[in-house]
C-alpha cells in the first residue's frame, strides 16, 4: 500500500520526510533509553520539536534526556514523571503538564507486555491499566491543551498482536478473571488501543474538534518490553537470554519507531493505522495498514469508551 501523504504514491516514507517541527510541543510517554519512545523523541527533537519526555522515574527521564542531548545538543526537552498504571499518578502528571501550554501531538507509547497477573492500586489488571486506562485518562485530561493547538494529533501505539484478541475487554475491570492468560490480556489491551483510537477520532469529528487520532504499531522490534514483562527486568540470567534472542531476529527499536513518527508527522487522515510494510508487517518501511474487523466494531468501540469513562472518571469529548 502506498503512502497517502502530500505526494501520494510517489515516494516511500523515510525519516527525511519528517517536516521541520520547530515551534511544536510533543509529549511522548514511555521514553526509556533504547525503546520506541526514546527513538521517537530523539527524531522529533532532532527536527526542532519541544519534546516532553514522560516516564515512570525522574532518573530514567534524566538518562533519556542525556542520551538525546548527546546527539542533539540543542534539544528542547521537558521531563514529566508519570506511572500510567496508577490513575492518581496520571492525574498529578496531567496537572503538572498544564505548564507546557498547547500540545500539538500526544504519543501514547508507554506499555507493558505479557506480565504475570497483577492488580494495580486502582484494582485493575496491570496490562489493561497501563496500556489502555492510563493513556485514556491522560488523553482526556490533556485534551484542552491539545485543542489549544488548533490542529492536534493523538497517536496511540498498538501491536500486530491485537489480531490475537477474540473479544473486546469490556467486562468489569475490577473483577479478576477465573483464569489469567497473560498473552490474551496483552492482545486485548492492544485491541483496546485501536478501539480507543477509532472512537476518539469519530467523536472528535462529530464534535467538530481540531484533533485527529491515529494508531501505529512497530512490527517486531528489538526492545526490552518482552523481557521486562516476563521477568521484571531486561538483563540478568534468563532475561538477558530472552532479550538477546529477540534482538537477534527483530528489526531495531529505531526502525520500530518509524510508524509512530510517520503517524505523528505525515499528512494522514484520522483513524489511520500505520505499520511496517514488510512481510507480515514485522518490519520494513512504514505504510498505512489495516486492523481487524473487531477493532472497527462501532459497538465495541462505544462500549469500551463508556467503560473507560466510568473507570477513570474522565468524560471526553
N, C-alpha and C positions, 0 to 999 in steps of 0.2 A: 504494500500500500504506500502511496506517495505522501509526502509531507504537504499538507494543505496550507502552508504559510503564504507569505506575500508573493512569492514566485512559485506557486504550487506546481509540483511535478517536475521542476527543472533541476533541482539540486537536493541531494540528501542532507539531512540536518547534521551539523557538526558544531563543535564548541565555538568556532569563529563566526557562527551565525548569531551568537548571543549579542543583542544590541547593547549599546552603552547604557549602564544602569545608574549613572550619576544622578543624584537627587532623589533616588528611590530608597525607601526603607523596607527591608525584607526580614521577616522573622522566621528562623529555621529551628525546629525542635530536633533533639537527638543529634548533637554535633560532636560526639566523641571522636577523638583523633583516629583516622583510618576508616571511619564509617561513611555511609552515604551522605549523612548530613554535613559532615566535615567537608567533603568534596563539593557538595552543593554550595555551601557557604563560601568556600575558597574561590570558586569560579565567579560567583556573584560579586564578591569583594574585589576580585581582580578587575572586574569591569566597572568599578566605581560605586557599587551599592553600599549603603549603610546597612550592615548586617547585624541583626540581633541574634546572638548565639544563645539558644535556650537548652538547658540540660539540668541534670539532677544535682550536681555539686559544683560549687564555686571552683574547686581545684581542677576538675575536668574542663570546665569552661576556660579557665586561665591557660591550661595546656593547649587547647584548641586555638585560642587567640594567638598564643605564641607561635604555634605551627603555621598559622595563616600569615602572620606578620613576617615570618622568615622568608616567605615567598612574595608577599605583597606588603612591604614596609609601611606604606601609607594607608593600609586598610582601615576603614572606619568601622569599628566593631563595638557592640554593646554586649553585655552579659546578663542573662536573666536565669535565675535558678528556679526550676520548676520540676516537680515529680508528677508526671501525668497519671500515675496510678492513684494519686491522692487528690481528691476533688478539692480539699481545703488548700492544698499547695497550688493548684491551678487557679483558684480564686485569688490567692495572695499575689501570684505572679502576674495575673491579668491587671490587678490594681497597680502594681509597680510599672507595668508596660504602658500605662496611660501617659507616662512621662515622655515616651518616644513620639507622641503625636500621631499623625496619619500614617497608616501602614498600607503599602502598595501590594505586598504579597505576604501571605502566610503559608509556610510549607509545613504541613503536619507530617513529619518524617519519623519521629521517635516511635519505637515499638519494641516489643519483646516477642520471642518465638519459642514455642514448644516447651514452656516452663512446666514444672511439676505443679500440682494443684495447690493454689494459694488463694486466700481471701484477703482483700485489702482492708484498710481501716474503715472503708465505707461498706464493707460486706460484699464486695464484688469480686468475681473471678479475675485474677491478675491480668490475663491476656486481654480480655474484653475491656477491662478498666483502662489499661494502658494504651491499647491500640484504638479504642473507639470512644469510650465515655469521656476520657480526659481530653482528647482532641475536640470532641463535640462541644464540651463546656468551654474550652479555650477559644474556639472559633466564635461561639456565641457571645462570650464576654468581650472579645476583640472586635466584634462586628462594627460597632460605632466608629472605631479608628479605621477600619477597612473602608467603610462608607465615606469617611472624610477624605480619602484619597481621590475619590471621584471615578476611579476605574480600577477596582481591586481584583485580585486573583487569589483563590484559595486552592492549593494543591495538596492532596492527601495521598500518601504513598501506600499503595496496596501491594498485592503479590499475585503471581500466577497461581499460587496455592489456593486462592479463593475459589478456583474451579473444583476443588475437592469438597466444598461445602454443599450439603444436601438440603439444608434448611436455613432460614434466617434466624439469628439469635434474638428472638422477640419474646421469649418467656421471662418470668420474673428473675432478674439478675441476682437477686439476693438469696435465692434458693439453690443450694448446692445440688449438682446432678447426682443421680444414683451412682453413675459410673463416669468418672472424669477421663476423657481421652484427649491428651494434650494437643494432638495434631488436628483433631476435629475442632477443638476450641480455637486453635490458631486459624484454621481455614475460615471459620465463621467470623472471627474478628476481622479478617481481611475482606470477606464479603461485606461486612458492616461498613468498611471504609468506602466501598463503592456505592452501597445503598445510601449512605450519608451524602456522598458527593453529588449523586444524581438528584436527590431530593432537595439539597441545598440550592443547587443550580435552578431547579424548577421553581422553588419558592421565591428565589431572588428575582427571576424573570417575571413571574406573575405579579410580584410587588413593585416591579419597576426599579429595583435597587441596582446601583452600579457595581455589582460584584458578580464574578463568574467562578464556578467551581469545576476543577478538573482533577483527574486521578492519574497516577503514574505507577509503574512497577519496574523494579530493577532487573528482572530476569533472575538469573542465578549469579549472584555477586559474592565475591570473596570478602565478606565481613565477619565480625566476631559474633553475630547475632545468634547463630545456632549453638555455638559452644557456650555462650553466656546463658542461653535458655536452658540447655541440658544440665550444665554443671555450675552455673552461677559465676563462671569466670571464663576467660579466654585463653589462659595459659596455665601450665602445671599439670603433669600427668596426662590422663586421657583427654582432658580439654585441649591440650596442645596438639595431640594427635588428630582430633576431630577438626580443629581449626586449620591445621596444615593440609589435611585431606581436602577440605572444602576449597581452600585457596588453590590447590593444585589442579582442580577440574573446573573452576569457575572463571568468569571474567573478573577484572579488578573492581574494587569498590569505586574507583574513579569513573570507570565506564558505567557502572551500575547507577551512578548519579545522573547520567546523561538524560534519561527520560524525564526525570524531575526537572532538570534545567530547561529542557525543551518545553514542558508543560508550563513552567513558570514564566518563560520569556518569549515564546513564539506567539504569533498571531493566530490563536486557535479559538474555536467557539467553546462555550461552556459545555459541561457534560462530556467532554472528550477524555478518552483514556489513552495514555502514551506508554509504550513499552518497547523493548528491543525488537529489532526486525529480523534477527537471525532465526535459525531452525528452532522451533518450539518456543520462540520468544525467550530463550535462555540467555542470549547475548546479542551483541551487534548494535548497529546504528539505530537510534530510536525512531519510531514512527507511530502514527496513530494506529491504535489496535482496538480490539473488541473485548467485551467481558461477557459473562454467562447470561443466559436468559433470566435466571433468578436474580441477578444483580440489577436487571432492568425492570423487575416486577414492581409496579407502582404501589400495589397493596403492601408488599413487604417494606418498601421504602417508607411509606407513611407510618406503618406500624412501628418500625424501628425508631423513626423520628419522634413519635409521640412517647414511646417508652423512654427514649433518651432525655426528653424534656422532663418527664416525671422523675427520672433517676438523678439528674444533675440539678434540677431546679431552675434551668435557664430556658427561656422561650425566645425563639428566633427563627426566621424573621416573621 
